[in-house]
Amino acid sequence: MNDAIPRRASLEVLRAEAMDERAVLIQERLLGGEDPWEFMEELPSVDELVVFLLRAENIVANNGAIPGEARNYRVLRQIALEYPELTPTVWRLLGATNTHRKWDTRIAQLPDAS
């Protein structure tokens, strides 16, 4: 298992890519008729998108194996070590905050009532 994060770009470049991605997400939702006052808080921040991008690259580098809880912790911790400016974001993602966001993987899936 390789948890190392290959350093592919500067944090500034990664943030620029994430800003572009976030702008696309916002544009799609606006074009879908959604009210930005209702969805903006649900969207991941630029730094959260960068962490998700780096995590996804690690998954691809590990033959697409989805990490379990322990490996996910190690991968996110390695991201924080490789990109110190992302440390607060990594710890926030590892913690119990932001669980109101629909994309947050820690939100418990409710059983289907049907």
N, CA and C atoms as an extended XYZ file, in Angstrom:
342
Properties=species:S:1:pos:R:3:atomname:S:1:resname:S:1:resid:I:1 pbc="F F F"
N         0.836       -1.172        0.000 N   MET     1
C         0.000        0.000        0.000 CA  MET     1
C         0.886        1.243        0.000 C   MET     1
N         0.690        2.095       -0.963 N   ASN     2
C         1.498        3.299       -1.060 CA  ASN     2
C         0.624        4.504       -0.747 C   ASN     2
N         0.903        5.157        0.392 N   ASP     3
C         0.121        6.316        0.797 CA  ASP     3
C         0.793        7.626        0.419 C   ASP     3
N         1.976        7.557       -0.169 N   ALA     4
C         2.702        8.779       -0.524 CA  ALA     4
C         1.928        9.570       -1.574 C   ALA     4
N         1.957       10.859       -1.421 N   ILE     5
C         1.273       11.759       -2.352 CA  ILE     5
C         2.338       12.320       -3.292 C   ILE     5
N         2.287       11.951       -4.580 N   PRO     6
C         3.274       12.517       -5.498 CA  PRO     6
C         3.035       14.014       -5.656 C   PRO     6
N         4.065       14.790       -5.516 N   ARG     7
C         3.928       16.244       -5.609 CA  ARG     7
C         3.932       16.610       -7.086 C   ARG     7
N         2.748       16.834       -7.636 N   ARG     8
C         2.618       17.062       -9.067 CA  ARG     8
C         2.584       18.530       -9.454 C   ARG     8
N         2.217       19.395       -8.501 N   ALA     9
C         2.102       20.814       -8.831 CA  ALA     9
C         2.185       21.626       -7.551 C   ALA     9
N         2.423       22.898       -7.735 N   SER    10
C         2.446       23.781       -6.566 CA  SER    10
C         1.018       23.922       -6.030 C   SER    10
N         0.927       24.312       -4.792 N   LEU    11
C        -0.382       24.513       -4.184 CA  LEU    11
C        -1.156       25.604       -4.917 C   LEU    11
N        -0.461       26.608       -5.421 N   GLU    12
C        -1.136       27.686       -6.151 CA  GLU    12
C        -1.803       27.151       -7.415 C   GLU    12
N        -1.122       26.260       -8.115 N   VAL    13
C        -1.699       25.663       -9.329 CA  VAL    13
C        -2.886       24.776       -8.964 C   VAL    13
N        -2.735       23.977       -7.909 N   LEU    14
C        -3.835       23.114       -7.469 CA  LEU    14
C        -5.050       23.940       -7.054 C   LEU    14
N        -4.802       25.041       -6.370 N   ARG    15
C        -5.919       25.907       -5.965 CA  ARG    15
C        -6.576       26.559       -7.174 C   ARG    15
N        -5.797       26.942       -8.165 N   ALA    16
C        -6.373       27.533       -9.384 CA  ALA    16
C        -7.263       26.512      -10.094 C   ALA    16
N        -6.806       25.267      -10.181 N   GLU    17
C        -7.622       24.204      -10.791 CA  GLU    17
C        -8.905       24.001       -9.993 C   GLU    17
N        -8.790       24.003       -8.664 N   ALA    18
C        -9.962       23.806       -7.813 CA  ALA    18
C       -10.938       24.978       -7.943 C   ALA    18
N       -10.418       26.204       -8.068 N   MET    19
C       -11.297       27.366       -8.259 CA  MET    19
C       -12.079       27.236       -9.560 C   MET    19
N       -11.408       26.769      -10.607 N   ASP    20
C       -12.094       26.554      -11.883 CA  ASP    20
C       -13.184       25.503      -11.732 C   ASP    20
N       -12.873       24.420      -11.045 N   GLU    21
C       -13.851       23.350      -10.838 CA  GLU    21
C       -15.039       23.851      -10.025 C   GLU    21
N       -14.770       24.627       -8.997 N   ARG    22
C       -15.848       25.158       -8.159 CA  ARG    22
C       -16.722       26.117       -8.965 C   ARG    22
N       -16.100       26.908       -9.826 N   ALA    23
C       -16.866       27.826      -10.678 CA  ALA    23
C       -17.801       27.047      -11.598 C   ALA    23
N       -17.337       25.922      -12.103 N   VAL    24
C       -18.185       25.081      -12.955 CA  VAL    24
C       -19.355       24.525      -12.154 C   VAL    24
N       -19.085       24.065      -10.928 N   LEU    25
C       -20.166       23.551      -10.078 CA  LEU    25
C       -21.213       24.625       -9.818 C   LEU    25
N       -20.754       25.832       -9.540 N   ILE    26
C       -21.680       26.940       -9.283 CA  ILE    26
C       -22.490       27.256      -10.539 C   ILE    26
N       -21.822       27.336      -11.678 N   GLN    27
C       -22.505       27.638      -12.938 CA  GLN    27
C       -23.569       26.591      -13.259 C   GLN    27
N       -23.239       25.316      -13.070 N   GLU    28
C       -24.209       24.251      -13.347 CA  GLU    28
C       -25.441       24.389      -12.467 C   GLU    28
N       -25.241       24.687      -11.204 N   ARG    29
C       -26.372       24.806      -10.293 CA  ARG    29
C       -27.202       26.055      -10.595 C   ARG    29
N       -26.531       27.142      -10.976 N   LEU    30
C       -27.267       28.350      -11.354 CA  LEU    30
C       -28.088       28.105      -12.611 C   LEU    30
N       -27.482       27.443      -13.590 N   LEU    31
C       -28.207       27.134      -14.823 CA  LEU    31
C       -29.371       26.177      -14.570 C   LEU    31
N       -29.250       25.380      -13.515 N   GLY    32
C       -30.333       24.479      -13.132 CA  GLY    32
C       -31.440       25.177      -12.363 C   GLY    32
N       -31.282       26.495      -12.167 N   GLY    33
C       -32.324       27.278      -11.517 CA  GLY    33
C       -32.244       27.314      -10.004 C   GLY    33
N       -31.145       26.831       -9.434 N   GLU    34
C       -31.027       26.830       -7.977 CA  GLU    34
C       -30.653       28.206       -7.451 C   GLU    34
N       -31.079       28.479       -6.245 N   ASP    35
C       -30.797       29.743       -5.574 CA  ASP    35
C       -29.442       29.629       -4.878 C   ASP    35
N       -28.489       30.520       -5.219 N   PRO    36
C       -27.164       30.428       -4.595 CA  PRO    36
C       -27.200       30.579       -3.073 C   PRO    36
N       -28.190       31.262       -2.540 N   TRP    37
C       -28.308       31.392       -1.088 CA  TRP    37
C       -28.580       30.032       -0.454 C   TRP    37
N       -29.119       29.113       -1.217 N   GLU    38
C       -29.457       27.796       -0.681 CA  GLU    38
C       -28.342       26.770       -0.861 C   GLU    38
N       -27.491       26.923       -1.886 N   PHE    39
C       -26.510       25.864       -2.143 CA  PHE    39
C       -25.054       26.219       -1.896 C   PHE    39
N       -24.719       27.477       -1.772 N   MET    40
C       -23.304       27.842       -1.666 CA  MET    40
C       -22.617       27.204       -0.453 C   MET    40
N       -23.293       27.120        0.668 N   GLU    41
C       -22.685       26.540        1.862 CA  GLU    41
C       -22.470       25.031        1.713 C   GLU    41
N       -23.228       24.398        0.833 N   GLU    42
C       -23.082       22.957        0.613 CA  GLU    42
C       -21.825       22.612       -0.179 C   GLU    42
N       -21.347       23.556       -0.977 N   LEU    43
C       -20.206       23.273       -1.849 CA  LEU    43
C       -18.913       23.177       -1.063 C   LEU    43
N       -18.018       22.286       -1.496 N   PRO    44
C       -16.711       22.233       -0.848 CA  PRO    44
C       -15.929       23.511       -1.129 C   PRO    44
N       -15.074       23.889       -0.186 N   SER    45
C       -14.211       25.046       -0.388 CA  SER    45
C       -13.132       24.693       -1.408 C   SER    45
N       -12.394       25.687       -1.839 N   VAL    46
C       -11.300       25.466       -2.783 CA  VAL    46
C       -10.279       24.497       -2.188 C   VAL    46
N        -9.884       24.720       -0.938 N   ASP    47
C        -8.898       23.825       -0.323 CA  ASP    47
C        -9.460       22.419       -0.129 C   ASP    47
N       -10.750       22.295        0.180 N   GLU    48
C       -11.354       20.966        0.288 CA  GLU    48
C       -11.301       20.251       -1.057 C   GLU    48
N       -11.572       20.979       -2.129 N   LEU    49
C       -11.479       20.376       -3.460 CA  LEU    49
C       -10.046       19.931       -3.765 C   LEU    49
N        -9.059       20.717       -3.358 N   VAL    50
C        -7.662       20.336       -3.570 CA  VAL    50
C        -7.359       19.043       -2.825 C   VAL    50
N        -7.797       18.938       -1.581 N   VAL    51
C        -7.562       17.716       -0.802 CA  VAL    51
C        -8.251       16.522       -1.476 C   VAL    51
N        -9.480       16.721       -1.934 N   PHE    52
C       -10.188       15.630       -2.610 CA  PHE    52
C        -9.477       15.216       -3.896 C   PHE    52
N        -8.943       16.185       -4.630 N   LEU    53
C        -8.205       15.897       -5.851 CA  LEU    53
C        -6.960       15.070       -5.543 C   LEU    53
N        -6.211       15.485       -4.542 N   LEU    54
C        -4.999       14.752       -4.171 CA  LEU    54
C        -5.342       13.358       -3.655 C   LEU    54
N        -6.426       13.245       -2.906 N   ARG    55
C        -6.873       11.931       -2.411 CA  ARG    55
C        -7.268       11.042       -3.586 C   ARG    55
N        -7.977       11.604       -4.547 N   ALA    56
C        -8.388       10.833       -5.723 CA  ALA    56
C        -7.179       10.358       -6.521 C   ALA    56
N        -6.166       11.207       -6.639 N   GLU    57
C        -4.949       10.804       -7.346 CA  GLU    57
C        -4.262        9.651       -6.628 C   GLU    57
N        -4.309        9.661       -5.296 N   ASN    58
C        -3.731        8.569       -4.531 CA  ASN    58
C        -4.515        7.277       -4.764 C   ASN    58
N        -5.817        7.372       -4.865 N   ILE    59
C        -6.649        6.193       -5.129 CA  ILE    59
C        -6.311        5.617       -6.503 C   ILE    59
N        -6.195        6.474       -7.508 N   VAL    60
C        -5.838        6.024       -8.855 CA  VAL    60
C        -4.461        5.359       -8.851 C   VAL    60
N        -3.507        5.959       -8.123 N   ALA    61
C        -2.157        5.408       -8.057 CA  ALA    61
C        -2.126        4.059       -7.336 C   ALA    61
N        -3.160        3.772       -6.559 N   ASN    62
C        -3.249        2.509       -5.834 CA  ASN    62
C        -4.228        1.567       -6.539 C   ASN    62
N        -4.228        1.607       -7.866 N   ASN    63
C        -5.066        0.737       -8.704 CA  ASN    63
C        -6.554        0.889       -8.431 C   ASN    63
N        -6.974        2.072       -8.027 N   GLY    64
C        -8.391        2.358       -7.841 CA  GLY    64
C        -8.993        1.802       -6.572 C   GLY    64
N        -8.161        1.280       -5.677 N   ALA    65
C        -8.683        0.715       -4.427 CA  ALA    65
C        -9.169        1.833       -3.513 C   ALA    65
N       -10.441        1.793       -3.159 N   ILE    66
C       -11.013        2.785       -2.267 CA  ILE    66
C       -10.436        2.554       -0.873 C   ILE    66
N        -9.892        3.596       -0.253 N   PRO    67
C        -9.257        3.399        1.055 CA  PRO    67
C       -10.261        3.147        2.169 C   PRO    67
N        -9.879        2.284        3.077 N   GLY    68
C       -10.646        2.099        4.296 CA  GLY    68
C       -10.386        3.274        5.217 C   GLY    68
N       -10.957        3.228        6.393 N   GLU    69
C       -10.835        4.358        7.324 CA  GLU    69
C        -9.383        4.630        7.715 C   GLU    69
N        -8.621        3.590        8.030 N   ALA    70
C        -7.233        3.776        8.459 CA  ALA    70
C        -6.376        4.322        7.321 C   ALA    70
N        -6.533        3.764        6.124 N   ARG    71
C        -5.736        4.241        4.992 CA  ARG    71
C        -6.145        5.658        4.605 C   ARG    71
N        -7.435        5.950        4.645 N   ASN    72
C        -7.903        7.301        4.343 CA  ASN    72
C        -7.252        8.300        5.299 C   ASN    72
N        -7.170        7.951        6.580 N   TYR    73
C        -6.514        8.818        7.560 CA  TYR    73
C        -5.057        9.038        7.183 C   TYR    73
N        -4.348        7.960        6.827 N   ARG    74
C        -2.932        8.083        6.464 CA  ARG    74
C        -2.747        8.933        5.208 C   ARG    74
N        -3.607        8.734        4.222 N   VAL    75
C        -3.508        9.505        2.978 CA  VAL    75
C        -3.746       10.986        3.255 C   VAL    75
N        -4.785       11.298        4.002 N   LEU    76
C        -5.067       12.698        4.305 CA  LEU    76
C        -3.954       13.314        5.152 C   LEU    76
N        -3.431       12.545        6.080 N   ARG    77
C        -2.318       13.043        6.900 CA  ARG    77
C        -1.092       13.313        6.027 C   ARG    77
N        -0.850       12.438        5.057 N   GLN    78
C         0.283       12.629        4.155 CA  GLN    78
C         0.086       13.886        3.302 C   GLN    78
N        -1.153       14.157        2.903 N   ILE    79
C        -1.448       15.391        2.160 CA  ILE    79
C        -1.081       16.598        3.026 C   ILE    79
N        -1.449       16.553        4.299 N   ALA    80
C        -1.125       17.657        5.204 CA  ALA    80
C         0.381       17.821        5.362 C   ALA    80
N         1.122       16.713        5.357 N   LEU    81
C         2.578       16.797        5.478 CA  LEU    81
C         3.219       17.350        4.209 C   LEU    81
N         2.700       16.957        3.051 N   GLU    82
C         3.252       17.412        1.774 CA  GLU    82
C         2.860       18.847        1.444 C   GLU    82
N         1.674       19.254        1.891 N   TYR    83
C         1.161       20.597        1.625 CA  TYR    83
C         0.720       21.206        2.965 C   TYR    83
N         1.664       21.723        3.765 N   PRO    84
C         1.340       22.216        5.112 CA  PRO    84
C         0.208       23.240        5.172 C   PRO    84
N         0.045       24.028        4.122 N   GLU    85
C        -1.036       25.022        4.130 CA  GLU    85
C        -2.422       24.372        4.122 C   GLU    85
N        -2.487       23.097        3.737 N   LEU    86
C        -3.770       22.380        3.716 CA  LEU    86
C        -4.069       21.682        5.043 C   LEU    86
N        -3.151       21.773        5.996 N   THR    87
C        -3.323       21.059        7.265 CA  THR    87
C        -4.642       21.382        7.965 C   THR    87
N        -5.038       22.655        8.116 N   PRO    88
C        -6.324       22.920        8.774 CA  PRO    88
C        -7.503       22.273        8.040 C   PRO    88
N        -7.449       22.283        6.720 N   THR    89
C        -8.524       21.680        5.933 CA  THR    89
C        -8.550       20.165        6.137 C   THR    89
N        -7.375       19.539        6.109 N   VAL    90
C        -7.304       18.081        6.313 CA  VAL    90
C        -7.869       17.720        7.675 C   VAL    90
N        -7.459       18.417        8.711 N   TRP    91
C        -7.942       18.083       10.050 CA  TRP    91
C        -9.435       18.331       10.181 C   TRP    91
N        -9.924       19.377        9.516 N   ARG    92
C       -11.366       19.630        9.536 CA  ARG    92
C       -12.116       18.495        8.851 C   ARG    92
N       -11.575       17.997        7.734 N   LEU    93
C       -12.210       16.895        7.025 CA  LEU    93
C       -12.149       15.597        7.833 C   LEU    93
N       -11.098       15.442        8.616 N   LEU    94
C       -10.979       14.251        9.458 CA  LEU    94
C       -11.842       14.338       10.709 C   LEU    94
N       -12.185       15.568       11.116 N   GLY    95
C       -12.952       15.775       12.332 CA  GLY    95
C       -14.441       15.590       12.128 C   GLY    95
N       -15.179       16.034       13.078 N   ALA    96
C       -16.632       15.832       13.065 CA  ALA    96
C       -17.387       17.069       12.611 C   ALA    96
N       -16.711       18.015       11.937 N   THR    97
C       -17.404       19.220       11.486 CA  THR    97
C       -17.834       19.048       10.030 C   THR    97
N       -18.633       19.955        9.551 N   ASN    98
C       -19.096       20.002        8.157 CA  ASN    98
C       -19.980       18.818        7.768 C   ASN    98
N       -20.561       18.118        8.724 N   THR    99
C       -21.382       16.961        8.367 CA  THR    99
C       -22.720       17.361        7.759 C   THR    99
N       -23.015       18.662        7.699 N   HIS   100
C       -24.251       19.115        7.068 CA  HIS   100
C       -24.123       19.135        5.544 C   HIS   100
N       -22.906       18.995        5.060 N   ARG   101
C       -22.702       19.075        3.617 CA  ARG   101
C       -23.019       17.738        2.959 C   ARG   101
N       -23.776       17.779        1.895 N   LYS   102
C       -24.236       16.558        1.229 CA  LYS   102
C       -23.094       15.700        0.700 C   LYS   102
N       -21.983       16.314        0.303 N   TRP   103
C       -20.872       15.568       -0.272 CA  TRP   103
C       -19.982       14.948        0.784 C   TRP   103
N       -20.196       15.285        2.050 N   ASP   104
C       -19.340       14.804        3.124 CA  ASP   104
C       -19.524       13.299        3.305 C   ASP   104
N       -18.432       12.550        3.184 N   THR   105
C       -18.509       11.084        3.245 CA  THR   105
C       -18.837       10.563        4.635 C   THR   105
N       -18.786       11.431        5.662 N   ARG   106
C       -19.082       10.971        7.014 CA  ARG   106
C       -20.557       11.033        7.354 C   ARG   106
N       -21.375       11.566        6.463 N   ILE   107
C       -22.809       11.631        6.731 CA  ILE   107
C       -23.370       10.219        6.647 C   ILE   107
N       -24.058        9.811        7.689 N   ALA   108
C       -24.635        8.470        7.703 CA  ALA   108
C       -25.715        8.360        6.637 C   ALA   108
N       -25.686        7.288        5.907 N   GLN   109
C       -26.705        7.051        4.907 CA  GLN   109
C       -27.965        6.524        5.611 C   GLN   109
N       -29.054        7.224        5.440 N   LEU   110
C       -30.292        6.806        6.055 CA  LEU   110
C       -30.917        5.673        5.256 C   LEU   110
N       -31.472        4.681        5.926 N   PRO   111
C       -32.117        3.583        5.191 CA  PRO   111
C       -33.320        4.088        4.411 C   PRO   111
N       -33.563        3.472        3.282 N   ASP   112
C       -34.696        3.834        2.436 CA  ASP   112
C       -35.968        3.446        3.160 C   ASP   112
N       -36.901        4.386        3.297 N   ALA   113
C       -38.141        4.162        4.038 CA  ALA   113
C       -39.188        3.419        3.223 C   ALA   113
N       -38.921        3.148        1.950 N   SER   114
C       -39.951        2.499        1.129 CA  SER   114
C       -40.017        1.021        1.324 C   SER   114
